[in-house]
Amino acid sequence: MKKLEATIRKSKFKEVKRALIEGGFNSFNYHLTRCISKESEKRYYRGVEFDSKATERISLSIYVENKKIDDVMNIIKSSGNSGDSGDSLIAIFNANLAYKLLGDENGDKLIEII
């Protein structure tokens, strides 16, 4: 099993989310994050321009079987592409152990899923 982490543009999140769900990957985590880079982002507040080095992005975390990692990468690359440089960052990590906590009437059970 692999863990894929992707940082994408905030404006492309709905497209990426829809594409992942349509591709059968409907279990993932995401959160808003800020990235510092050389590229500046211009923001306007009440007609005044501000130059900011921090850009808002969405960070996705997805656990995927080894044989499906290319499918997820292709979905994120195709749906998250806006044509600008610095669209996204994708990193893949080995997940050596993973457990799922399941609760039932007899109490909680920890089940190894890898």
N, C-alpha and C positions, 0 to 999 in steps of 0.2 A: 504494500500500500504506500502511496505517496501523498504528501501534503503539498498542494499548490497554493502559493500566495501570489496574488495579482494586485497591483495598484493601478487603478484606471481613472480616467477623467470623470469628474462628478456628472458632467453632462451626458456621458455615455452609459451611466449605470442602468437605466431602465432597459436599454437595448440589450446590454450584456445579460442582465437578469432574465429577461424574456427568452433570449437565445439559450441560456443554460437550462431553464426549465423545459423549453421545447425539446432540447437535446437529451432530456431524461436526468439531468443533474439538478435535483430540486432540494438538496440539503447542503447548505453552505452558510457561512457566517460573513457578515460585512460590517464595516464601521467607517465613519468619517475620519479622515486623517489629514494632516497638513504636511506638505513636503517642501523642503528648502532646496533650491536649485539655482544655477547661474541665471536661468531664464527668469525675467521679471514678469509679473502679471500686473496690468494696470487696472485699478479699481476707481470707481467714481462715487463720491458721496456728496450730494447737494451741489453738483456741478464742479467739484474740485477733484482733480486727478491725483491719486495716490499710487506710488510704485511700490509693490510688495514683492519680496523674494519668496514668501510662503504661498504656495498654491494649494487649494483644497482638492483632495482626491478621495476616492473610495478604495478601501482595502478589502479584498475578498480572501477568504480561507476556505479551501475545499479539500476534503479527503477523498482520494480517488484510487480505484484499483489500478495496478500497473498497466494493464492492457488498455485502459481507457484514458490515460494521461494525454495522449496526442489529440484525442477528440476534444477534451476540455480546452487544451491550449489553442486549437484551431478555432473553437467557438469564441474564446475571449479575444484572440487576435483579429478575427474578422468583424465581430460586432463592436469591439471597443476601439476600432481604428477611426480617427477623425482626419487623418492626412497630415496632421501637424507633428513636428518632432516632439518626443517626450510623451507620447500617447499613454504608454503603459509600461509596467515592469512586471515580469513574471519570473518567479523563483520556485524551484521544485526541491523538496526535501524528502528524504526517506523517513517513513513512519515505522519505527521498529516495533512498537507496541501501541495498541489502542484498546480501550475498554469502554463499554457502554453500561451505564447504571440503569437497571430496570427495577421498578418497584411493583410489588404485587401484594396480595393479602398476607403472604408469609414473610414479608420484609423485603429489603433491598437486596438485589443480586448484582454482582459485578461480572459482566460477561466479556471475555476477550474476543475482539472482532478481527484480529489479524492472526 
